[in-house]
Amino acid sequence: MKKTKKVILLSALILVINIVFIKDKFPIIDELSSVMQNEFDVVLDEKTNKVSLEKDGVYQSIGF
């Protein structure tokens, strides 16, 4: 029982660290260069709360 509690607490701690620290430090939209922002449309999918880049209405996959 104690091992299960430790695993749950450790998982919760990792999740909180991810949400609070990592996501705030790396906002993808603010980091895009102005050239990329002008070339691609930034589209927010409100159902999944995800952001994608589109060009001429077609989803674009870009590696950084």
Stockholm file with secondary structure:
# STOCKHOLM 1.0

chainA/1-64         MKKTKKVILLSALILVINIVFIKDKFPIIDELSSVMQNEFDVVLDEKTNKVSLEKDGVYQSIGF
#=GR chainA/1-64 SS CHHHHHHHHHHHHHHHHIIIIIHHHCCHHHHSCHHHHHHSEEEEETTTTEEEEEETTEEECCCC
#=GC SS_cons        CHHHHHHHHHHHHHHHHIIIIIHHHCCHHHHSCHHHHHHSEEEEETTTTEEEEEETTEEECCCC
//
